[in-house]
């Protein structure tokens, strides 16, 4: 009998999140996604960093209204 090949572990799509961070699925209009990616490239930034900055600002604004 031939040896069975070891099962390969299914790889996850995309890179693993750094420690202390988790992925978040957001559904957006295609044009918003495209425009955001282009702007991020032009500014040499990551979309995730832009989204984090915007969400932190939004959360800070909510706290000041309470």
N, CA, C and O atoms as a GROMACS GRO file, in nm:
protein
  264
    1UNK      N    1   0.083  -0.119   0.000
    1UNK     CA    2   0.000   0.000   0.000
    1UNK      C    3   0.087   0.125   0.000
    1UNK      O    4   0.189   0.133   0.068
    2UNK      N    5   0.042   0.221  -0.078
    2UNK     CA    6   0.114   0.349  -0.081
    2UNK      C    7   0.071   0.434   0.037
    2UNK      O    8  -0.044   0.430   0.081
    3UNK      N    9   0.166   0.511   0.087
    3UNK     CA   10   0.134   0.601   0.197
    3UNK      C   11   0.041   0.711   0.148
    3UNK      O   12   0.056   0.763   0.038
    4UNK      N   13  -0.056   0.745   0.233
    4UNK     CA   14  -0.146   0.854   0.198
    4UNK      C   15  -0.075   0.986   0.224
    4UNK      O   16  -0.002   1.002   0.323
    5UNK      N   17  -0.097   1.080   0.135
    5UNK     CA   18  -0.038   1.213   0.153
    5UNK      C   19  -0.108   1.283   0.269
    5UNK      O   20  -0.229   1.272   0.287
    6UNK      N   21  -0.030   1.354   0.346
    6UNK     CA   22  -0.086   1.429   0.459
    6UNK      C   23  -0.181   1.535   0.406
    6UNK      O   24  -0.154   1.600   0.305
    7UNK      N   25  -0.293   1.551   0.475
    7UNK     CA   26  -0.388   1.654   0.434
    7UNK      C   27  -0.328   1.792   0.455
    7UNK      O   28  -0.269   1.821   0.559
    8UNK      N   29  -0.345   1.874   0.355
    8UNK     CA   30  -0.298   2.011   0.368
    8UNK      C   31  -0.404   2.091   0.442
    8UNK      O   32  -0.523   2.078   0.414
    9UNK      N   33  -0.361   2.172   0.534
    9UNK     CA   34  -0.454   2.258   0.605
    9UNK      C   35  -0.505   2.365   0.509
    9UNK      O   36  -0.427   2.422   0.432
   10UNK      N   37  -0.634   2.391   0.514
   10UNK     CA   38  -0.690   2.495   0.429
   10UNK      C   39  -0.633   2.629   0.472
   10UNK      O   40  -0.637   2.664   0.590
   11UNK      N   41  -0.582   2.702   0.377
   11UNK     CA   42  -0.527   2.833   0.413
   11UNK      C   43  -0.640   2.935   0.414
   11UNK      O   44  -0.735   2.927   0.336
   12UNK      N   45  -0.627   3.030   0.504
   12UNK     CA   46  -0.725   3.137   0.512
   12UNK      C   47  -0.699   3.234   0.398
   12UNK      O   48  -0.585   3.251   0.354
   13UNK      N   49  -0.803   3.297   0.352
   13UNK     CA   50  -0.781   3.398   0.249
   13UNK      C   51  -0.737   3.527   0.317
   13UNK      O   52  -0.792   3.567   0.419
   14UNK      N   53  -0.640   3.590   0.260
   14UNK     CA   54  -0.591   3.716   0.315
   14UNK      C   55  -0.492   3.696   0.428
   14UNK      O   56  -0.475   3.586   0.480
   15UNK      N   57  -0.426   3.805   0.463
   15UNK     CA   58  -0.325   3.799   0.570
   15UNK      C   59  -0.390   3.788   0.708
   15UNK      O   60  -0.506   3.826   0.726
   16UNK      N   61  -0.316   3.736   0.803
   16UNK     CA   62  -0.365   3.729   0.941
   16UNK      C   63  -0.362   3.869   1.001
   16UNK      O   64  -0.275   3.951   0.969
   17UNK      N   65  -0.458   3.896   1.089
   17UNK     CA   66  -0.464   4.026   1.154
   17UNK      C   67  -0.353   4.034   1.260
   17UNK      O   68  -0.325   3.936   1.327
   18UNK      N   69  -0.292   4.151   1.273
   18UNK     CA   70  -0.190   4.168   1.378
   18UNK      C   71  -0.252   4.150   1.516
   18UNK      O   72  -0.373   4.158   1.532
   19UNK      N   73  -0.169   4.126   1.615
   19UNK     CA   74  -0.217   4.109   1.752
   19UNK      C   75  -0.298   4.230   1.794
   19UNK      O   76  -0.260   4.344   1.768
   20UNK      N   77  -0.411   4.203   1.860
   20UNK     CA   78  -0.495   4.311   1.909
   20UNK      C   79  -0.591   4.368   1.805
   20UNK      O   80  -0.665   4.462   1.834
   21UNK      N   81  -0.590   4.311   1.686
   21UNK     CA   82  -0.680   4.358   1.579
   21UNK      C   83  -0.758   4.240   1.524
   21UNK      O   84  -0.713   4.126   1.529
   22UNK      N   85  -0.878   4.270   1.471
   22UNK     CA   86  -0.962   4.166   1.412
   22UNK      C   87  -1.022   4.218   1.282
   22UNK      O   88  -1.040   4.338   1.266
   23UNK      N   89  -1.052   4.128   1.190
   23UNK     CA   90  -1.114   4.172   1.065
   23UNK      C   91  -1.260   4.214   1.087
   23UNK      O   92  -1.326   4.168   1.180
   24UNK      N   93  -1.309   4.302   1.000
   24UNK     CA   94  -1.446   4.350   1.005
   24UNK      C   95  -1.497   4.356   0.862
   24UNK      O   96  -1.437   4.422   0.777
   25UNK      N   97  -1.607   4.289   0.836
   25UNK     CA   98  -1.667   4.291   0.702
   25UNK      C   99  -1.764   4.408   0.695
   25UNK      O  100  -1.853   4.421   0.778
   26UNK      N  101  -1.744   4.493   0.593
   26UNK     CA  102  -1.830   4.608   0.573
   26UNK      C  103  -1.879   4.604   0.428
   26UNK      O  104  -1.799   4.587   0.336
   27UNK      N  105  -2.009   4.620   0.409
   27UNK     CA  106  -2.066   4.620   0.275
   27UNK      C  107  -2.084   4.765   0.230
   27UNK      O  108  -2.157   4.842   0.294
   28UNK      N  109  -2.016   4.802   0.120
   28UNK     CA  110  -2.020   4.939   0.070
   28UNK      C  111  -2.048   4.938  -0.080
   28UNK      O  112  -2.032   4.835  -0.147
   29UNK      N  113  -2.091   5.052  -0.132
   29UNK     CA  114  -2.111   5.066  -0.277
   29UNK      C  115  -1.977   5.045  -0.348
   29UNK      O  116  -1.872   5.086  -0.298
   30UNK      N  117  -1.983   4.983  -0.464
   30UNK     CA  118  -1.860   4.954  -0.540
   30UNK      C  119  -1.780   5.080  -0.569
   30UNK      O  120  -1.657   5.080  -0.560
   31UNK      N  121  -1.850   5.189  -0.604
   31UNK     CA  122  -1.779   5.312  -0.640
   31UNK      C  123  -1.708   5.371  -0.519
   31UNK      O  124  -1.598   5.424  -0.532
   32UNK      N  125  -1.768   5.361  -0.401
   32UNK     CA  126  -1.703   5.411  -0.278
   32UNK      C  127  -1.575   5.331  -0.252
   32UNK      O  128  -1.473   5.388  -0.215
   33UNK      N  129  -1.582   5.201  -0.271
   33UNK     CA  130  -1.465   5.116  -0.250
   33UNK      C  131  -1.354   5.153  -0.348
   33UNK      O  132  -1.239   5.170  -0.310
   34UNK      N  133  -1.390   5.166  -0.474
   34UNK     CA  134  -1.290   5.199  -0.576
   34UNK      C  135  -1.227   5.336  -0.549
   34UNK      O  136  -1.105   5.350  -0.552
   35UNK      N  137  -1.310   5.436  -0.521
   35UNK     CA  138  -1.258   5.570  -0.495
   35UNK      C  139  -1.169   5.572  -0.370
   35UNK      O  140  -1.068   5.642  -0.367
   36UNK      N  141  -1.207   5.495  -0.269
   36UNK     CA  142  -1.129   5.488  -0.146
   36UNK      C  143  -0.993   5.425  -0.171
   36UNK      O  144  -0.891   5.474  -0.121
   37UNK      N  145  -0.991   5.318  -0.248
   37UNK     CA  146  -0.864   5.251  -0.277
   37UNK      C  147  -0.770   5.343  -0.356
   37UNK      O  148  -0.651   5.349  -0.329
   38UNK      N  149  -0.826   5.414  -0.453
   38UNK     CA  150  -0.744   5.506  -0.534
   38UNK      C  151  -0.687   5.616  -0.446
   38UNK      O  152  -0.568   5.646  -0.452
   39UNK      N  153  -0.773   5.676  -0.362
   39UNK     CA  154  -0.727   5.783  -0.273
   39UNK      C  155  -0.621   5.732  -0.176
   39UNK      O  156  -0.524   5.803  -0.148
   40UNK      N  157  -0.638   5.611  -0.124
   40UNK     CA  158  -0.541   5.553  -0.031
   40UNK      C  159  -0.405   5.535  -0.099
   40UNK      O  160  -0.301   5.565  -0.040
   41UNK      N  161  -0.407   5.487  -0.222
   41UNK     CA  162  -0.281   5.469  -0.295
   41UNK      C  163  -0.213   5.604  -0.318
   41UNK      O  164  -0.092   5.617  -0.299
   42UNK      N  165  -0.291   5.702  -0.358
   42UNK     CA  166  -0.234   5.835  -0.383
   42UNK      C  167  -0.174   5.896  -0.257
   42UNK      O  168  -0.075   5.969  -0.264
   43UNK      N  169  -0.234   5.866  -0.143
   43UNK     CA  170  -0.183   5.919  -0.015
   43UNK      C  171  -0.083   5.825   0.052
   43UNK      O  172  -0.032   5.854   0.160
   44UNK      N  173  -0.055   5.712  -0.016
   44UNK     CA  174   0.037   5.611   0.037
   44UNK      C  175  -0.005   5.565   0.176
   44UNK      O  176   0.076   5.559   0.269
   45UNK      N  177  -0.135   5.534   0.190
   45UNK     CA  178  -0.192   5.487   0.317
   45UNK      C  179  -0.266   5.357   0.293
   45UNK      O  180  -0.295   5.320   0.179
   46UNK      N  181  -0.295   5.287   0.401
   46UNK     CA  182  -0.376   5.166   0.394
   46UNK      C  183  -0.521   5.204   0.421
   46UNK      O  184  -0.550   5.290   0.504
   47UNK      N  185  -0.612   5.138   0.349
   47UNK     CA  186  -0.754   5.165   0.368
   47UNK      C  187  -0.794   5.137   0.513
   47UNK      O  188  -0.873   5.211   0.571
   48UNK      N  189  -0.740   5.032   0.571
   48UNK     CA  190  -0.775   4.999   0.710
   48UNK      C  191  -0.737   5.113   0.806
   48UNK      O  192  -0.808   5.140   0.902
   49UNK      N  193  -0.625   5.179   0.780
   49UNK     CA  194  -0.584   5.291   0.863
   49UNK      C  195  -0.677   5.410   0.849
   49UNK      O  196  -0.707   5.478   0.946
   50UNK      N  197  -0.724   5.434   0.727
   50UNK     CA  198  -0.818   5.543   0.702
   50UNK      C  199  -0.950   5.514   0.773
   50UNK      O  200  -1.006   5.602   0.839
   51UNK      N  201  -1.000   5.392   0.760
   51UNK     CA  202  -1.126   5.353   0.823
   51UNK      C  203  -1.113   5.365   0.976
   51UNK      O  204  -1.204   5.415   1.041
   52UNK      N  205  -1.003   5.318   1.031
   52UNK     CA  206  -0.983   5.327   1.176
   52UNK      C  207  -0.985   5.472   1.222
   52UNK      O  208  -1.050   5.506   1.321
   53UNK      N  209  -0.914   5.558   1.150
   53UNK     CA  210  -0.910   5.700   1.185
   53UNK      C  211  -1.050   5.762   1.181
   53UNK      O  212  -1.088   5.836   1.272
   54UNK      N  213  -1.126   5.732   1.078
   54UNK     CA  214  -1.262   5.786   1.066
   54UNK      C  215  -1.354   5.734   1.176
   54UNK      O  216  -1.432   5.810   1.233
   55UNK      N  217  -1.345   5.605   1.205
   55UNK     CA  218  -1.430   5.548   1.310
   55UNK      C  219  -1.393   5.603   1.448
   55UNK      O  220  -1.482   5.630   1.529
   56UNK      N  221  -1.265   5.620   1.475
   56UNK     CA  222  -1.223   5.678   1.603
   56UNK      C  223  -1.277   5.820   1.618
   56UNK      O  224  -1.320   5.859   1.726
   57UNK      N  225  -1.274   5.898   1.510
   57UNK     CA  226  -1.328   6.034   1.513
   57UNK      C  227  -1.478   6.033   1.536
   57UNK      O  228  -1.530   6.114   1.613
   58UNK      N  229  -1.547   5.942   1.470
   58UNK     CA  230  -1.691   5.929   1.488
   58UNK      C  231  -1.725   5.890   1.631
   58UNK      O  232  -1.817   5.947   1.690
   59UNK      N  233  -1.652   5.795   1.687
   59UNK     CA  234  -1.676   5.753   1.826
   59UNK      C  235  -1.647   5.866   1.924
   59UNK      O  236  -1.721   5.885   2.020
   60UNK      N  237  -1.541   5.940   1.900
   60UNK     CA  238  -1.507   6.054   1.988
   60UNK      C  239  -1.619   6.158   1.984
   60UNK      O  240  -1.653   6.216   2.087
   61UNK      N  241  -1.676   6.183   1.867
   61UNK     CA  242  -1.785   6.278   1.854
   61UNK      C  243  -1.909   6.233   1.928
   61UNK      O  244  -1.982   6.315   1.984
   62UNK      N  245  -1.934   6.103   1.928
   62UNK     CA  246  -2.049   6.049   2.000
   62UNK      C  247  -2.031   6.066   2.150
   62UNK      O  248  -2.127   6.096   2.221
   63UNK      N  249  -1.909   6.046   2.199
   63UNK     CA  250  -1.882   6.057   2.342
   63UNK      C  251  -1.900   6.202   2.391
   63UNK      O  252  -1.947   6.225   2.503
   64UNK      N  253  -1.863   6.298   2.306
   64UNK     CA  254  -1.872   6.438   2.347
   64UNK      C  255  -2.018   6.486   2.350
   64UNK      O  256  -2.048   6.585   2.416
   65UNK      N  257  -2.109   6.417   2.282
   65UNK     CA  258  -2.250   6.454   2.280
   65UNK      C  259  -2.326   6.400   2.400
   65UNK      O  260  -2.439   6.441   2.424
   66UNK      N  261  -2.267   6.310   2.474
   66UNK     CA  262  -2.337   6.246   2.586
   66UNK      C  263  -2.337   6.332   2.707
   66UNK      O  264  -2.391   6.294   2.811
   0.00000   0.00000   0.00000
